[in-house]
Amino acid sequence: MAYSNGVVSVGTAATLICTPGRDGALVQNLGTAVVYLGGPGVTAGTAATGGVTLGTAQASPTMVRSGQSAGTIGADDGLYGRVAGGTSLVAFLGVV
């Protein structure tokens, strides 16, 4: 079993954080801005396209894995993040 890891600077545009493997991924917000997690069209807010919030210094496992149904966000689409203003560093750990 191998791991992939890194730190990504997430800004006000949807930013690819990682591409989770079949077992998903763990992400942690290292910054001071709330990060909204979702697919490539994620927005920072409570609109229908708003993502799941990852608060300051919060870690969250993602349940996105390969083999998802057609038409849904799957591992091939990657996990994206976005902030309402400024930037935030997000760390990720996945199993490849």
BELVENHU-V914751 format. One record per run of one state. SS is the DSSP state (2 for helix, 1 for strand, 0 for the rest). FROM is the first residue (numbers start at 1). LEN is the number of residues. If there is no record, write none. Layout:
SS|FROM|LEN ; SS|FROM|LEN
//
This chain:
0|1|2 ; 1|3|8 ; 0|11|4 ; 1|15|4 ; 0|19|2 ; 1|21|1 ; 0|22|2 ; 1|24|6 ; 0|30|5 ; 1|35|4 ; 0|39|4 ; 1|43|1 ; 0|44|6 ; 1|50|1 ; 0|51|1 ; 1|52|3 ; 0|55|4 ; 1|59|4 ; 0|63|12 ; 2|75|3 ; 0|78|1 ; 1|79|4 ; 0|83|5 ; 1|88|8 ; 0|96|1
//
